[in-house]
Amino acid sequence: MEKYDVAVVGGGTSGLTALRQLSNLGKQAVLLEAGSTTGTKNVSGGILYSKKPKNGRVYNIEDVFGREFIDEAPYERAITQYILHATSRDKLYSIDLTPVHEYQINYAYSVLLSRFVPWLAKEASDMSEKMGGGVISGVHVRSIRWETGSNDTVIETDELEPFRVRAVIAADGTNSELADVTKARNKFSSEQLYQGVKVVIKLPETILEDRFNITSEEGAAHLFAGDVTMNHIGGGFLYTNRDTISLGAVYHMDSMMENPVEPSRLIDALIRNQFVAEFIKDRVPTRKANQALISKDEEIRQHFMAVKLLKAWNNLRSDYYSRDGIKRLIESGKFKTKEEIEGRINNLEKELVEKYNCEFGDNYVELEYSARLIPDGKRCRMKTPYYKNVLFVGDAAGRGVFIGPRIEGLNVGIDDAVRAANAVARSLDRNNFDEQYLGSFYTKSVEESPYTRDMKEIDKEYLKIFLDCSKHIPKDIVGSRYGMIFKLMSSSTLRGIAVGFANMLGFDRLLPMVESVDTYVNVPIEIAERLGRHVDSNYIPNTPSLQERIAKLDYDDDSVPHIQVTKPRSEFMQKMVSLCPTRCYSSENGDVILQHEGCIECGTCAYETLWRHPRGVKGVSYKYG
Amino acid sequence: MPVRPLNVGVIVKLEPDFSEGNVSYNPDGTLNRAETKNILGPHSAAATLAAFYCKVKYDARVAIGTMGPPIANQALKQAQIISNADELHLYSDRIFAGADTLATAEVLRLGVSRMNNGLGADIVISGHRASDGETGQTGPQTAWKLGYPFIGNVIDFQIDQENRSIHAKRFILLYGFYDVIEEIQAPLPVFISADPSYKPSFDTVSERLSLARNLNEARSKAENFEKYLQVYNSEALGADPRFVGLPGSPTIVYKVEKIPKAKAKRRVEFIDGNDTAQLDMAAEKLLQLMTEAPIK
């Protein structure tokens, strides 16, 4: 049996950071990724932070990948605006939270993981190869066992012969199979999870910049609370990428369980909000059926011609609205001036309208639909994130900082990954993989992380900045519900005492009071109604059906289902019929039946099913992520 | 004791791409080789994959050779992308023209002996046959000329580097009977031809790591494949003019079947554009055809 020093399971941002950090420290590690290539299984809302807390230190991505990261990595935009909107029908009240967003940060980049992660993978595997390790994709880790009389761990996969390692870093995400197999923690329950759905929307680069009033060096983030959530505890987000927009909705899973609504309908509700609709608006062609009597051959000819022209129009327009694109077109000699390109685009439009029954109008272009589960670090972080010589990081360890408008997952996983890699390297140096030496050391290191502190208690300073940003909201709106707390928190002299008291209560007791339908829905609605400005959109976005959304995704179907329904009549499973983002469940004579083909591996149904990831290479592959 | 590194030689052929839309014919129905797109033959690709398997699994040194005109270097480039080859040989000379399989085997024999810095090859791999020749003779004849044992239709193999032997599985199709997998052990050096169904599998961590490394290397090597290319003419190979090209070819082609062309379904009538009577007639006919045409 082959033997390696370390196995890293999962090739997302945390796993790859762990691999790179181990390689930086001169250690041999093998990373196993189930997707056909790295990045195809990753979904994220999309902001990666680099932070500099006042107390304690965190490890940022550039600490591991070097300065090259900032110069070369394919991130989308530096997020420089952060705005929260309270919504109610056509009313909207905006609060600029940029100071809150900028609290203790070096930078924040929007990312699309399917583009971003392969860069990390290349950087990590180049370094790792020198240490005799590397990245292996298309391999699904099935199980892990310890041989009696040996400290070595045997990794079993669906694709490769078993092999031995001395330590394991589990970066296999929210639905960690290693956590399940080792029983290191229970499966996350709906109280501990958020469900997130996202669509990636196309918007040409310079149109996007004009619309959000940003330069090519800047980016915007918008958050939404109020009636867009259809009475669920949660909210919407909109992040600008280079030439796309990530638009998503994140909800407390228990709130969804109480009042199940199909996730795709929630995202539709967000898209149809008039303010959001104006943000994502683009010029979109539609082709009507030809009414004239023409032969089938002619119809086909016209169709192909129209498609050809539409492609040309689309490519030219994307280039026209992009700085690099215009440069490329003029340098190639095809066009001399910007005006000439514009003229060509107009001519193409004219030809399409006149000859091929096309119409150009306002709509939006959806590229990809995705969903995932997000562990709420405040409620489900593993107190001891290890089992024997297996260290859990990031989502797998249930870690993330989600407090009001503070939404941080990727950077928390990266911080964990470095700590895990450092702990493993230390164990390798001393050839000591005992729980006291490895696991406890890692746990202590993670406990020292400022992120962990933020998962446990309120940050006074952060709260002050937040309250300063929202000082224009009349006290009576919030006051009618949280009068005492709000008064205390707003007073600079009493805040310290109030926060101290709140932290004494602990997040566990505090959260149910703060994270309620009132805070997330009713208060924003009231704010919007009373203070909001009227917004109006001149079109209604034509949202694709779920079937259309699924049809756009890439799948490599596994004939063997990776999920098994064990309780077809349970209340939980009945709710999955609505809550599965790709409607894989249906109800027949009271039994819930699974059709796994459209599964996007979010894990929403994992709690009461035998849930595994598909075998290597199989399942969904995201293009944006 | 360190084992001797494994040297692999592959012989490949640049073949016409018979896939849809890439074939061009001469007016007499023969293949227009100049106009038809050429690719690394599918059987040659299988042989190249077998070499890649040796590269990944045994860290072998791989040399790929082909006999053909200078454009055949494209086949070598494709083969390098597949196999991460270290040496590319092109055996090209006007006097090689008109060679049958035996004369080709002579050139390839000389080529193999110059592979891997003149060390030759412990394993020579060929495809099962060429898709434009279909004889399947070149491989076995080259083996015979080299004096190596020949194992055909190989679907899987392992090399024992210490004992210098090969353990190969070959697929035998017995028509009207049943299919047989034959297992053969032979000493190195050996000549094998890869079965068209050959597909390597890499199922240990070390092989997968080596696979990823080799795929990366192959891509960067093939970007300037000319650096790895060595061109040999008849003189450089030390070929005896009696055994190569047309003089070295005992085969007599007594008849060539033309590639049958599909019959055209359309009928053509020529009309004189200056003759208004003929134009009227044509217009009438068009009108008639259009009104009668069924609406599908």
Contacts between the chains, C-beta under 8 A, distances in Angstrom:
chain1	res1	chain2	res2	distance
A	2	B	204	5.7
A	2	B	205	5.4
A	2	B	206	5.7
A	4	B	205	6.6
A	30	B	205	5.7
A	30	B	209	7.0
A	125	B	212	7.0
A	129	B	209	7.5
A	129	B	213	6.0
A	132	B	209	7.9
A	133	B	209	7.1
A	134	B	209	4.6
A	134	B	212	5.7
A	134	B	213	7.0
A	135	B	212	6.7
A	136	B	205	6.7
A	136	B	208	4.4
A	136	B	209	6.6
A	136	B	212	6.8
A	139	B	208	7.3
A	159	B	203	6.9
A	160	B	203	5.3
A	160	B	204	6.0
A	160	B	205	6.0
A	160	B	208	6.7
A	161	B	203	5.6
A	161	B	204	5.0
A	161	B	205	7.9
A	163	B	204	7.2
A	163	B	205	5.0
A	293	B	295	6.3
A	295	B	293	6.5
A	295	B	295	6.5
A	295	B	296	6.3
A	296	B	296	4.0
